[in-house]
Amino acid sequence: MQPAFVLVRPQMGENIGAAARGMWNFGLDHMRVVAPRDGWPSEKAVAMASGAGRLLDQAMLTETMAEAVGDCSLVLATTARPRGLTKPVLSPEKAMALAAERIAAGERVAVVFGPERAGLENEEIARANAIISVPVNPAFASLNLAQCVLLVAYEWRRQTGEVIHEAREPGNSDWANAEEIAKLGDHYEERMEQAGFFFPEHKADSMKLHLRNLWSRMPLTQADVRILHGVLRQMVRWKERG
């Protein structure tokens, strides 16, 4: 299950379509649309949605926010402005963590986004259990509807454990294994010993240890290892020719 994203009185079909794209980018497809200004269905929304058009085809259309969130036990309202209402104010990250927790417990969750010009009314925010506040520049706090949807959808994706926070791809070569790295170290140590690099003698062991640590610390592919062996061989040949 996933949260329903509720667009309340959206004013531009383009923004509805862009919101659909943002949702589908992060695997969300449960959209609810409340009283769109320009009617429904919207040709402009369909054109902007591109590959996410099915979200619009399957979207729930209602006249009021109350209808759109009536089946949900957790309602989160996005707003950039303090409203003087006593409610928990959550970051998008915290809000989506709470949403994931409640959905895992079998509950229904709605995330509500207001119209582009003025946002949600106080009466609509009063229906929410908590507020989502994006930490934006206070001198320019207004977010485009689709941007806000995209941001919250990304946080949902993060909370469901589907974000890879770091990846290193070896390209067209496999990663070098420990034995290959060790042989590379042997090669360099042998040649550098012959060149008199490890001087003075009482520091040689420490220098060799640091060199070994350097090789093991580097994320080398098999192709990298071959190149480094080749560099050293060529330097030796060049010296011998001289």
C-alpha positions as CSV (number, residue, x, y, z in Angstrom):
1,M,0.0,0.0,0.0
2,Q,1.0,3.6,-0.4
3,P,-0.3,7.1,0.5
4,A,-2.9,8.8,-1.6
5,F,-1.8,12.2,-2.9
6,V,-4.7,14.6,-2.8
7,L,-4.6,17.7,-5.0
8,V,-7.1,20.2,-3.7
9,R,-8.6,22.7,-6.3
10,P,-5.6,22.6,-8.6
11,Q,-5.7,25.5,-11.0
12,M,-3.7,24.4,-14.0
13,G,-3.9,21.1,-15.9
14,E,-0.2,21.3,-16.6
15,N,0.6,21.2,-12.9
16,I,-1.7,18.2,-12.4
17,G,0.1,16.4,-15.2
18,A,3.5,17.3,-13.8
19,A,2.4,16.1,-10.4
20,A,1.4,12.8,-11.9
21,R,4.8,12.4,-13.5
22,G,6.5,13.2,-10.2
23,M,4.4,10.6,-8.4
24,W,5.1,7.9,-10.9
25,N,8.8,8.7,-10.9
26,F,8.9,7.4,-7.4
27,G,6.3,4.6,-7.8
28,L,3.2,6.3,-6.5
29,D,0.0,6.0,-8.5
30,H,-2.8,6.8,-6.1
31,M,-4.0,10.3,-7.0
32,R,-7.1,12.1,-5.8
33,V,-8.2,15.4,-7.4
34,V,-10.6,17.8,-5.6
35,A,-12.6,20.3,-7.7
36,P,-10.0,21.1,-10.4
37,R,-10.6,24.7,-11.6
38,D,-10.6,23.9,-15.3
39,G,-12.8,20.8,-15.1
40,W,-12.0,17.1,-15.6
41,P,-10.7,15.3,-17.5
42,S,-8.0,17.8,-18.5
43,E,-6.3,17.6,-21.9
44,K,-3.4,19.8,-20.6
45,A,-2.9,17.4,-17.7
46,V,-2.8,14.4,-20.0
47,A,-0.3,16.1,-22.3
48,M,2.0,17.0,-19.4
49,A,1.7,13.6,-17.7
50,S,3.3,11.9,-20.7
51,G,4.0,8.3,-19.6
52,A,2.1,8.8,-16.3
53,G,-1.3,9.3,-17.9
54,R,-2.8,6.2,-16.3
55,L,-2.6,8.0,-12.9
56,L,-5.0,10.5,-14.3
57,D,-7.3,7.8,-15.8
58,Q,-7.5,6.1,-12.4
59,A,-7.6,9.3,-10.2
60,M,-10.5,9.7,-7.8
61,L,-12.4,12.9,-8.5
62,T,-14.3,14.6,-5.6
63,E,-15.9,17.9,-4.9
64,T,-14.5,18.4,-1.4
65,M,-11.4,17.6,0.5
66,A,-13.5,15.9,3.2
67,E,-14.7,13.3,0.5
68,A,-11.1,12.8,-0.7
69,V,-9.7,11.9,2.7
70,G,-12.8,10.3,4.3
71,D,-11.4,6.8,4.3
72,C,-8.0,7.8,5.8
73,S,-6.9,7.7,9.4
74,L,-3.8,9.8,8.9
75,V,-4.1,13.1,6.9
76,L,-1.0,15.2,6.3
77,A,-1.4,18.7,4.9
78,T,1.4,20.5,3.1
79,T,1.7,24.2,3.8
80,A,4.5,26.8,3.8
81,R,2.7,29.2,6.1
82,P,2.1,29.1,9.9
83,R,-1.7,29.1,10.4
84,G,-1.9,29.5,14.2
85,L,-3.3,26.0,14.5
86,T,-2.0,23.6,17.2
87,K,-0.7,20.7,15.2
88,P,2.5,18.7,14.9
89,V,4.7,20.2,12.2
90,L,6.8,17.5,10.4
91,S,9.6,17.6,7.9
92,P,8.9,15.7,4.7
93,E,11.3,13.0,5.8
94,K,9.6,12.6,9.2
95,A,6.1,12.7,7.7
96,M,6.9,10.0,5.2
97,A,8.4,7.8,7.9
98,L,5.2,8.2,9.9
99,A,3.2,7.4,6.8
100,A,5.2,4.3,6.1
101,E,4.7,3.2,9.7
102,R,1.0,3.7,9.7
103,I,0.5,2.1,6.3
104,A,2.5,-1.0,7.4
105,A,0.0,-1.2,10.3
106,G,-2.9,-1.4,7.7
107,E,-4.1,2.2,7.9
108,R,-4.8,4.5,5.0
109,V,-2.8,7.8,4.6
110,A,-3.5,10.9,2.6
111,V,-1.0,13.7,1.8
112,V,-2.9,16.8,0.8
113,F,-1.6,19.6,-1.5
114,G,-3.3,22.9,-1.8
115,P,-4.0,25.1,-4.9
116,E,-1.2,26.9,-6.6
117,R,-2.1,30.5,-5.7
118,A,-3.0,30.4,-2.0
119,G,-2.6,26.9,-0.7
120,L,-5.0,25.2,1.6
121,E,-7.6,27.1,3.6
122,N,-7.5,27.0,7.4
123,E,-10.7,24.9,7.4
124,E,-9.0,22.3,5.3
125,I,-5.8,22.3,7.3
126,A,-8.0,21.8,10.4
127,R,-9.0,18.4,9.0
128,A,-5.4,17.2,8.9
129,N,-3.7,15.4,11.8
130,A,-0.3,17.0,11.1
131,I,1.4,19.5,8.8
132,I,4.3,18.9,6.4
133,S,6.6,21.9,6.3
134,V,9.4,21.9,3.7
135,P,12.5,23.7,4.9
136,V,12.6,26.3,2.1
137,N,14.1,29.7,1.9
138,P,11.8,31.9,4.1
139,A,12.3,34.8,1.8
140,F,10.9,32.7,-1.1
141,A,8.8,29.9,0.5
142,S,6.3,29.3,-2.3
143,L,6.8,25.9,-4.0
144,N,5.2,24.9,-7.3
145,L,2.6,22.2,-6.8
146,A,4.4,19.7,-8.9
147,Q,7.7,20.4,-7.2
148,C,6.1,19.9,-3.8
149,V,4.6,16.6,-4.9
150,L,7.9,15.5,-6.3
151,L,9.8,16.3,-3.1
152,V,7.3,14.4,-0.9
153,A,7.2,11.5,-3.3
154,Y,11.0,11.2,-3.2
155,E,10.9,11.1,0.6
156,W,8.3,8.3,0.5
157,R,10.7,6.4,-1.8
158,R,13.5,6.9,0.7
159,Q,11.4,5.7,3.6
160,T,10.4,2.5,1.9
161,G,14.0,1.5,1.5
162,E,14.3,1.7,-2.2
163,V,17.0,4.3,-2.5
164,I,20.6,3.3,-3.1
165,H,22.6,6.0,-1.3
166,E,25.9,5.2,-2.9
167,A,26.9,3.0,-5.8
168,R,30.2,2.4,-7.6
169,E,30.0,0.7,-10.9
170,P,33.1,-0.9,-12.4
171,G,32.1,-0.1,-15.9
172,N,33.3,-2.7,-18.5
173,S,35.6,-4.4,-16.1
174,D,35.1,-6.3,-12.8
175,W,36.4,-5.1,-9.5
176,A,39.9,-6.3,-8.7
177,N,40.1,-8.9,-5.9
178,A,42.4,-8.9,-2.9
179,E,44.9,-11.2,-4.6
180,E,45.2,-9.0,-7.7
181,I,45.7,-5.9,-5.5
182,A,48.3,-7.7,-3.5
183,K,50.2,-8.7,-6.6
184,L,50.1,-5.1,-7.8
185,G,51.6,-4.0,-4.5
186,D,54.3,-6.6,-4.8
187,H,55.2,-5.4,-8.3
188,Y,55.5,-1.7,-7.2
189,E,57.3,-2.6,-4.0
190,E,59.9,-4.7,-5.9
191,R,60.6,-2.0,-8.5
192,M,60.6,0.8,-6.0
193,E,63.1,-1.2,-3.9
194,Q,65.4,-1.5,-6.9
195,A,65.1,2.2,-7.6
196,G,66.1,3.0,-4.0
197,F,62.8,4.6,-3.1
198,F,62.6,3.2,0.4
199,F,65.2,5.5,2.0
200,P,66.3,5.9,4.7
201,E,66.4,2.3,5.6
202,H,64.9,2.7,9.1
203,K,61.7,4.1,7.5
204,A,61.4,1.5,4.8
205,D,58.9,-0.8,6.6
206,S,56.6,2.2,7.4
207,M,56.7,3.4,3.8
208,K,55.9,0.0,2.5
209,L,53.0,-0.4,4.9
210,H,51.6,3.0,3.9
211,L,51.9,2.0,0.2
212,R,50.1,-1.2,0.8
213,N,47.3,0.7,2.6
214,L,47.1,3.1,-0.4
215,W,46.4,0.2,-2.8
216,S,43.8,-1.5,-0.6
217,R,42.1,1.8,0.0
218,M,41.6,2.5,-3.7
219,P,38.5,1.1,-5.5
220,L,40.4,-0.5,-8.4
221,T,39.0,-2.5,-11.3
222,Q,40.9,-5.3,-13.0
223,A,41.4,-2.9,-15.9
224,D,42.9,-0.3,-13.5
225,V,45.3,-3.0,-12.2
226,R,46.4,-3.9,-15.6
227,I,47.1,-0.3,-16.5
228,L,49.1,0.3,-13.4
229,H,51.2,-2.8,-14.0
230,G,51.7,-1.6,-17.6
231,V,52.8,1.9,-16.5
232,L,55.5,0.5,-14.2
233,R,56.7,-2.0,-16.8
234,Q,57.0,0.8,-19.4
235,M,58.9,3.0,-17.0
236,V,61.4,0.2,-16.3
237,R,61.8,-0.4,-20.1
238,W,62.3,3.3,-20.7
239,K,65.0,3.5,-18.0
240,E,66.7,0.4,-19.4
241,R,66.8,1.9,-22.9
242,G,68.3,5.1,-21.5
